[in-house]
Structures are given as C-alpha cells and as structure tokens.
Amino acid sequence: MVETLFRQWFIEEAQENWKEKSLSSIANFLNGLACQKYPPENDLEKLPVLKIKELSNGISESSDWATSNVKPEYIAEAGDVIFAWSASLMVKVWDGERCILNQHLFKLTSDEFPKWFYLMWCKHHLAEFISISSSHATTMGHIKRGDLDAAMVLVPSSEEIEAMSEKMNPILDKKIAISKQIRTLEKLRDTLLPKLMSGEVRVAL
C-alpha cells in the first residue's frame, strides 16, 4: 500500500510546482563504525553488530559484538531506516534488537522530513544504485556520496507532506509492528523446535 500510494503521488500525479532536491539533502546518511575497532569491554556493556548479513537475516549466534560505549547515533534501534550501500545493496526498516551500526551501512534520519518520505525515495532509486554498484570493476560493488547527490527527489509543500503522512504513517507503523512480531515468533520457533524434536519439551494433547 505504501509503494502504491508513493507511485500514485510522485510518479503518476506529480505536480509541476514541486521542488527538485537531491536525495542526500532530505536525510542524514550516517555511515557506521569499523566495529572491529570497538571490541566489547565487558559482558554487560556490549551489543551485537549490525552488518549486511544481519540486515537480511537478523541477529544470530554468529553475529559479532562491540562495546555499547559509542556515540548514541551509531546505535540502531528497531524502526530505524538502514541503507546498505556496499555489496548487497538494500534499504530496510530495521526490525531487530538494539545493535551497533557497522560500516557499509547508513542509518537515515531527518529533522525535516518524515521517515516514509526518505525511505520510499531511497527505494525508488535502489535499482539505479544497484546498476551503478554492479558496473564498478572492484570485487565489492558500492555507491558513493556523489550518487546520492545525483539522485533527485520531488518535494511537495509541507502542508502536502503532512496530509500524505496522515495516510502513510499508520501503514508504515503497522508494517514495523508486524515485522517485530515476526522476528519474535522466529526466535521462539528456533528455540522451541530443537527441544520439541529432541523430546526435551513435550506438547500436551
């Protein structure tokens, strides 16, 4: 529904009086840390590291850990928009646990525009970014800040964005809530299934 509304507003029914801006100007693209330089100091003050693998599959036993004593902006929370700009390019709303943002990932924030706005514009340009990444001769394709500068977005008036947000925000909030529930159920399944298979836990019929 979010994608359908976005396409209707900004592709099919775009207004000529809307301003054009670069993608890089509508959000802050914070690159993550080289987390190997921030090992855990103890077992209490540590968090799992969010890498591209975790962005796709969630935090697991094989995930790395880093100290939680980093600047707050480098901590990713459920609901944050995360953009993998290297290797497997993707844009997702993080639905996992609290973790440390690793390099090759952007965390997107904005004081001016709502989350759905910069999320959907990143998704809109994603195919273009993947094409740019795959054209690089390096072993690990990526995009650069200049590619974010060159990607253009349409910006309606603040009143129009506010009206759009009244439709978009509830849908996006529901999607985030459902994704969190799915992660919780997956963890429960992964914990209980081996115990059920081994007979350690039995189900009363």
Secondary structure as UniProt FT lines:
FT   HELIX           2..7
FT   HELIX           8..12
FT   TURN            16..17
FT   STRAND          19..22
FT   HELIX           23..25
FT   STRAND          28..31
FT   HELIX           35..37
FT   STRAND          46..50
FT   HELIX           52..57
FT   TURN            61..62
FT   STRAND          65..67
FT   HELIX           72..74
FT   STRAND          75..76
FT   TURN            78..79
FT   STRAND          81..84
FT   STRAND          90..93
FT   STRAND          99..102
FT   TURN            103..104
FT   STRAND          105..109
FT   HELIX           115..134
FT   HELIX           145..150
FT   STRAND          152..155
FT   HELIX           158..198
//
